[in-house]
Amino acid sequence: MKHLVTLLFFVGAIAAYIAGSMPGAALLLVVGVILELAGWYRVFRGAR
């Protein structure tokens, strides 16, 4: 289940990047960055 949540963070980030590439949707790029950072945090937090 833990890996599924991490995967969903990355999938959500990709979706936000795609949606944010349209003009006027720069806020979605910020959401994508936040989701990606959350995913990487979960990956490296468990590496200890």
C-alpha positions as CSV (number, residue, x, y, z in Angstrom):
1,M,0.0,0.0,0.0
2,K,2.9,2.3,0.8
3,H,4.3,1.9,-2.7
4,L,0.9,2.6,-4.3
5,V,0.6,5.9,-2.5
6,T,4.1,6.9,-3.7
7,L,3.3,5.8,-7.3
8,L,0.1,7.9,-7.1
9,F,2.1,11.0,-6.1
10,F,4.2,10.5,-9.3
11,V,1.2,9.8,-11.5
12,G,-0.5,12.9,-10.1
13,A,2.6,15.0,-10.7
14,I,2.8,13.9,-14.4
15,A,-0.9,14.6,-14.8
16,A,-0.5,18.1,-13.3
17,Y,2.5,18.7,-15.6
18,I,0.5,17.8,-18.6
19,A,-2.5,19.9,-17.6
20,G,-0.2,22.7,-16.6
21,S,1.4,22.9,-20.0
22,M,-1.7,24.6,-21.3
23,P,-1.7,28.4,-21.4
24,G,-3.0,29.9,-18.2
25,A,-2.6,26.8,-16.0
26,A,0.7,27.7,-14.4
27,L,-0.7,26.8,-11.0
28,L,-0.9,23.2,-12.0
29,L,2.8,23.2,-12.7
30,V,3.3,24.2,-9.0
31,V,1.0,21.4,-7.9
32,G,3.0,19.0,-10.1
33,V,6.2,20.1,-8.4
34,I,4.7,19.7,-4.9
35,L,3.4,16.2,-5.8
36,E,6.8,15.2,-7.2
37,L,8.6,16.4,-4.2
38,A,6.2,14.5,-1.9
39,G,6.9,11.4,-4.0
40,W,10.7,11.7,-3.8
41,Y,10.4,12.4,-0.1
42,R,8.6,9.2,0.4
43,V,11.2,7.3,-1.6
44,F,14.2,8.6,0.3
45,R,12.5,8.6,3.7
46,G,12.2,4.9,3.5
47,A,15.8,4.4,2.3
48,R,17.3,5.0,5.8
